[in-house]
Amino acid sequence: MTETLTFEPLVLESRIDEEPLSQIQEEILRLKEEQNAVILAHNYQIDAIQRIADFVGDSLGLSYQAARTEADTILFCGVHFMAETAKIVNPGKTVLLPDLEAGCSLSDSCPVDQLAAYKKAHPEIYVVAYINCSAGVKALSDVICTSGNAMKIVEKVPENREILFVPDQNLGQWVAEKSGRRMHLWPGSCYAHVLFTVRALEKIRLNYPHAPIVAHPECTETVRDMADEVCSTELMVSFCRETPSREIIVVTESGMLHRLRREIPGKTFIAGPTDGCACSDCRFMKLNTIEKVRDTLINRSPEVVLPEDLRRAAYKPIKRMLDWSRS
């Protein structure tokens, strides 16, 4: 006999009013001012962290903020590769990460030595690396991309070059379909996004039959095909703001709903469920807590440090991405 899991959907309704900041949040803001620090928070962070961040966004948006900040210290509330990226473009600044164990299953799926071996066997390959990768992988790449600019970046790669897309095969597959560029795909994926299934989404749609589905391109092809819109987290904000629908099913990590709730009053956001849960949480993103953010500023650690030769090598493809994204 098959057991059917049941759960209440995670639904967040937009509200204009918010609870007052906690004592810890107020302390963080005071420490930030004293240390001339800037707090960057990824869309997948918990709401308590997003509320005290100077900037909340996706990898590309936060990359821009990291590159232009005049602060002495960057406190990056995200995962390790994101803090590395901030250090790569800001070598003279102190970059802090609330928890050094905040890694990424997608980044881990592409070890540096394996990519180096692939490049040695295929010396003419042009490596397009999704920003969800380590500094070592970035250093071996020709250009970096994010889910928001991947199409634009791939279209700028010379047509006579054969492309290897690392490390996310689902994002790579989606870009290949949309761009028409044939690409070799590294066999990596984000564990939090591949948990979404058509079966789970069909069930939630029975409760919200008129709600459009917006999904992240890291989802599997079957889920992307079911979605009304496939886009990066930053473009999700635009889609949810512009759609006339008052209820929207959001198929990405659950932290995204906090930002949508704050920025788009009057709408209801339903977390895309998995087969076993009302939403999909990234265990790495959730390692960062509001207490750890405070303690990081108090102790000035953990700090993200990179060897200068590695940083310089990794900077080149990031700079190329930033330049191509602006053009």
Buried (B, 14 or more C-beta within 10 A) or exposed (E): EEEEEEEEBBBBEBEEEEEEBEEBBEBBBEBBEEBEBBBBBBBBBBBBBBBBBBBBBBBBBBBBBBBEBEBEBBBBBBBBBBBBBBBBBBEEBBBBBBBEEBBBBBBBBBBBEBBBEBBEEEEEBBBBBBBBBBBBBBBBBBBBBBBBBBBBBBBBBEEEEEBBBBBBBBBBBBBBEBBEBEBBBBEBBBBBBBBBBEEBBEBBBEEBEEBBBBBBBBBBEEBBEBBBBBBBBBBBBEBBEEBEBEBBBBBBBBBBBBBBBBEBEEBBBBBBBBEEBBBBBBEBBBBBBBEBBBBBBEEEEBBBEBEEEBBEBBBBBBBBBBEBBEE
